Amino acid sequence: MIAVIYLIAAVFILVSVALISGKLLQAETGDMAVYKSMGLSAGGLRLSFSLRFLAVVTAGAAGGILFSAVFADGMIGRLLKSFGIGDFHSGFSLMGTVLPLAAVPILFFVFAWAFSAKVKQVSIVTLITANVD
């Protein structure tokens, strides 16, 4: 069951990165032209793009785990009381806490790296002329 949940999460991450990365890369075309003209490689640009995803998602995952640790029992307990379950305690394990905190940001990083492959296919001239239009 847990593997299915992670598979569904991976599909959602793939779709969200696919939708976001296309728009981001298009919006940053001019900036990439400047960076490439300054000598930054396509690999460096791809790494920078992917690290931004990693930083934001890691902060969000850590915040979500912290929020869940503080408020999950109370919120879920109130919900389950309406269904006749009087006492609920979620158990936080090291693996249940560390695995999502590691897996979700890594998936975002990998998918962002994969979708940023368009950067190395575009020349500096194409980037500059696209920015002028």
Sequence and secondary structure as in RCSB ss.txt:
>XXXX:A:sequence
MIAVIYLIAAVFILVSVALISGKLLQAETGDMAVYKSMGLSAGGLRLSFSLRFLAVVTAGAAGGILFSAVFADGM
IGRLLKSFGIGDFHSGFSLMGTVLPLAAVPILFFVFAWAFSAKVKQVSIVTLITANVD
>XXXX:A:secstr
 HHHHHHHHHHHHHHHHHHHHHHHHHHTHHHHHHHHHTT  HHHHHHHHHHHHHHHHHHHHHHHHHHHHHHHHHH
HHHHHHTTT         HHHHHHHHHHHHHHHHHHHHHHTTHHHHS HHHHHHHHH 
